[in-house]
């Protein structure tokens, strides 16, 4: 077993590799393009003005670093890749540009002027990480993730958009409660979550799932307007335009690693844009058609 020192060394190596990779302009270009989805590498090479050798070399590095993932022939940012591109890189850029101002804060530490100067500089810089404008909660287990998702659904007032590779009955019931309250709601289901027949059979036979179906069949929501199925690069949800959950999974065996619960409108806006792209690319599924037919039975 690895000691804590060995684990820390491994993490440091991985972080050093990511820093090294992101210092290369080609890698950053490809990471940005993967946020939109790369369906055709030939077009991407031309659009990014790269040679095939440079493109494929950096793309491979991004995948090894778990910043980009290939899903059904399309290259996407992973959850980690999206967080780094949307939050980390802009914050680093602003921090570098403001290095003189930040040096002044350090110089004034412990003086009477520090508090006032720090507040003024923080407001002017608007550096997300530096100003603590974002509230981030780490969800260390899948159980923590499910509980957080249910809590957010039950507290939702305006809208909830869920894109999930998990099929959790507790979350489904929270979804239906939100629908009953008139909250704007839609769900994107990852194809992988529908792939296990044994898992789905166990879910169908559960008492809680049966209750959820009874509640659903009495609801006026049409599943064609409510659920889409798509190859999903990672699980996330957006609640009321500012609360988000992003799941970071092992891309090799699809096991849960960690999730982040984030209160930030900027992150939520980007995830909502990504959700809309996925929704347009999604499709209906026959399994959900069966549920719609229960209304008339």
N, C-alpha and C positions, 0 to 999 in steps of 0.2 A: 504493500500500500504506500501511496505517496505521502510524505510528511507535509505539514503546512508550508514549510520552507520550499519544498519541491513544487507544490501547487502554485505558490506565489511566483516562483521563478518561471513556471510554465505560462501563467497569466501575463507576466511582464514580457515574455518573449512574444506572445500573441499580440499584445498591445503595441510593442515595438514594431512588429511586422505591419500592423495596420497603419501606424504613423508613417512608416517608410513608404508604404503603398500609396497613401493619400498625398504624399509629397510629389507624386508623379502626375502631371497634368492629364496624360492619357487616361490614367485610371479614374480620375475625378470625372472626366468627360463621359466615360462609359458608365460609371456609377450613376451619374445624372440621367443618362439615357435609359438606364434600366428602371428608373423610377416611373417612366412612361410605358415600359415594356418593350423589349427588343424582339420582334417577331421575325425579322429578316436581317441577318448579320451583314449581308452584302450592302443593303441600303444603309445600315448603321455605319459601316466603314466609310461609305461615301459621305454621309451626312456629317460625321465627326472628323472627316479629312485625315484619316489614319491609313497606314498600310495594313494589309491583312496580318502580317507578322506582328506588328505592334498591337493591333486590336486583340488578336486571340491570346497573345502572351499576357496582356494585362487583364483580359477577361478571366483567364484561368486563375490568375492571382487573386482576383476579387472573389471568385468562387471558393478558393481554398481558404481565404480569410473569412468566409461565411458572410460576405456583404452582398453577394449576388447569388441567386438560385434559379435553376432552370425548371420551369413547370409547364408540362405539356408543350414543349418546344419553344416556349417564350422565356426570355431572361428577365427576371424581376429583381428589384432590391429585396433583400430579406428584411425582417423587422429591425435587425441590428443595422443594416445598411441604410434603411430609411431614417432611423434615429440619428445616425452619424451625419447623414447628408442634410437633413432638415434642421438639426439643432447644433450639433458639434461644430461642423465646418463654418456656419455663419457666426457662431459665438467666437471661434478662434480668429476669424477674420477681423471682427470688430475689436477683439482684445488686442490684436497686433497693431491695428490702426491707432488704438488709444494707449499705447505703451507708455507714452510720456505722462499722460494724466494718471495712470495707475501707479507710476513711479512716485508721483507727488503724494498719493494717498499713503504709500509705504513710508515716505519721508516724514509725513506728519503724524504717524502712529504715536499714540501716547500724549499728544498735545491737545490743547483746548480746541484747536481749529479742525481736528480730524473729523469729528462727527458731521459738522456742517459741510465741509468740503466733500467728504465721501458721499453724502446724500445728493449734493448738487451734481457731482460727476456721474454717479449711478443713473440719475434721471436723464442726463444728457446723452450718455453712452447707449443706454438701452440694451446692454449685453445680457441675453437671456439667463445664462448660467451665473454671471457675476451679480446680477440684481436680484437673484432668487425670485424672479417673476413666475417661475414654473414650480408647481408643487408635484413632486414625484413620489409615489409609494411603490416599494418593491414587493411583489407578490412571489414568495419563494416556492410555493407548492401549487399544484393544480387545484387543490381544495381552496386555497386562498383566492385563486383566480375565479373560481366558480362563485364563491361567496361575494366577492367584489362586484362581479357582473350582475348578480341578483340584486344586490343593494343599489347599484346604479340604475337598473331597470325600474325598481320599485320607487326610486326617488325622481325618475324622469318626469318632466313637466311638458316638454314640447316635442322632442324627437329622439329616436334611438335607431341607429343603423348598426347592425351586427353582421360581421363576416367571420364565420367560424368553421374550423376543421374539427371541432368537438360537437358531439350530440349529447348534451346534458339535459336531463328531464327537468331539473330544478330551474335552469335558465329558460327552458321552453315555457314553463309555467309562468315565469316572470314576464316573458314576452307577451303572453296572452293577457296577463293582468294589465300590462301597459296598453294593449290594444283596447281592452274594455274601458280604460280611462280616457280613450280618445287621443292617445299619444301617437304622433306620426311614427310609423314603424315599418321596417322592412328587414329581411334576413337573407344573407347570401350564405349558402351551405357549400363547404368544400366537398368535392367529389370523393375525397379520401374518407370523409366521415360517413359516407353511405356505402363504402365498399365492403365492410365486414358484415356478412349475413348473420353470423352468430351473435355479434354484438347487437345488431338491430332487432333480432328475434327476442333477445333478453329484454330489450327496451320495450318492445311491443307487449310483452307479457307482464310488465310491471304494473302495479296498481296505480302508481302516480301517473304513468303515461296514459293509462286508460281514462283517468279523470281529466287529464289535459285534453284528450281527444273529445270527450263529452262536452267540455267547455268550448272547444274550438268549433264543433259542429253547430253550436247554438249561436255562434258569432257570425256577423255578416261579411267578414273579410274574405275576399277571393284570393286563394293562394297564388294564382297567376300574377296578381299584383303585389304579393306579399313575400314570396320566396323565389329565389333564383339559385341555380346550381352552377358552379364554375370551379376550375382548377385554381385553388387558392394558395398563394405563396406563404401566407401566415394569417393567424387569427387576430382580429382587432374589432373594437366597437367604438362608436362615438355617441355621446349622450348630451343633448341640449347644447350642442355646438361648442362645448369647451372641455368636457370630460372625456377622456379616452383611455382605453386599455389596449396595450400592444403585447402580444405573446411572442416570446423568443424560444423557438423549439430547435431541437437537434435535427439538422437537415438530412442526416444520414439515416436515422431510424425513426424520425418524427416524434421523438419523446419530448416531454415538457422539460424545459430548463428553468426559465424564469419569465415573469411577466411584469410589465410596468403599468401603473395607473397614474395618468398624467392629467393635471388640470392646467390646460393652456390652449387658448383659442387658436393660436398659430398652428400648433400641431393638429388640432381637430379639423381645421380648415383643409389642410393638406390631406389628411386621412379621408375626409369627406369627398374631396375631389377624386382620390384613388378609388373610393367605394363606388362612385358614380360610373367610373370607367369599367370596373368589374361587373356592375349591374347590367350595363349595356352589353357586355360580352357574355353574360350568363344565359341560362336556358331553364325551361321548366323540367320537372322530373315526374315520371309516371307514378312514383310512390306518393307524391303529394296530390296527384290527381285523384287517387283513391280517397283521400281525406275529403276533398271537395265533393265527391259523389255521395258521401255519407249524409250530406245535408238534405238530399231529396229522398233518402230511404226511411 
